[in-house]
Amino acid sequence: MQTPALPVPESRPLVPPSLRGVAPVVVALPVLALFQWLLGGADFASYLLSVMGVNIILAVSLNVVNGMTGQFSIGHAGFMAVGAYISGVLSLQLKEVALSFLPVAASDQVLFMLSLLVGGAAAAACGFLVGLPSLRLRGDYLAIVTLGFGEIIRVVVQNTDSFGRALGLSGIPQASSPAMVYFWVFLVVLAARRLAGSSHGRSLWAIREDEVAAEAMGVDTTGYKVRAFVFSSFFAGIAGGLFAHFVPIINPGSFTFVRSMEIVVMVVLGGLGSTTGAIVAAIFLTLLPEGMRSLFSALGTEGSLAQRVDQIRMPIYGVLLVVLMLARPQGLFGSKELWDVLPRWLPRKRRGLA
């Protein structure tokens, strides 16, 4: 007699039909083109939206490791730095190159995409090299290793001529755009949601809940943890490559331990394991400094507090974390998604649970 299938918990849904195949990508491309057209020449809005998109990519990718798999990485800025510098150096090398069979604008975008993929691949390779030995162990070893890796990368770029040393790397073609950034936002969210509802995702959730029990049931815990870490590192490298192509200069100060902790705060604030929670937290924490600047400007304190927003931002993050841990230790959404916590009077299909 065939064993009946176990019921799927509502908090761990399978991949809905709307996220399967290439249909989401086909729908997303014209939407992103319209989005870019509507922005027009709004330079500040484009920059702010690009920063927000990079933060979303970083938060969602780290959530796969810290949230879904239950590990603890605190060196995500190191992988971001690898992607930023590798893709930036490659773009500088290809600056005068053009593909003769394509228009100049299309050629630039193809070469830009190539540099992004190379930067992401380099970050993924570093993730594999870092994760393979450390993820065989349990406990806080990954946190210690990733912390050390982030500092090693920062010191290396500070002392390497081809990376600009402490002065940073400038002259990188400004080929990025909000449409390109949010294309990668769409890809990382789509990949994370598909992963969460797949058999691989089930194994990651099992490792998070009880690694010993998962291993006893035949789950290759080390293999799944390493694959999740490589996935996360790849998209961190992509985020770094995007960042390098819309800021005037990248320097080691952009990829410090503080930057890694900002990303961890986004994941914890949104809820460990919640993709939409990571998105909401990334948007909120990106807009928070701008809101503070606007508030200080309205209060007439441009010459004092408005210039010190960056210094007081981290203490505010700390206060937010303390309040959150006391009031809601599981984060805003816990391990659920946004549609799981919407009011119950909404139709079931609109909440994405059909």
Secondary structure, 3 states (H helix, E strand, C coil): CCCCCCCCCCCCCCCCHHHCCCHHHHHHHHHHHHHHHHHCCCHHHHHHHHHHHHHHHHHHHHHHHHHHCCCCCCCHHHHHHHHHHHHHHHHHHCCCCCCCCCCHHHHHHHHHHHHHHHHHHHHHHHHHHHHHHHCCCCCCHHHHHHHHHHHHHHHHHHCCHHHCHHHCEECCCCCCCHHHHHHHHHHHHHHHHHHHCCHHHHHHHHHHHCHHHHHHCCCCHHHHHHHHHHHHHHHHHHHHHHHHCCCCEECHHHHCHHHHHHHHHHHHHHCCCCHHHHHHHHHHHHHHHHHHHHHHHHCCCCCCHHHHHHHHHHHHHHHHHHHHHHHCCCCCCCCCCHHHCCCCCCCCCCCCCC
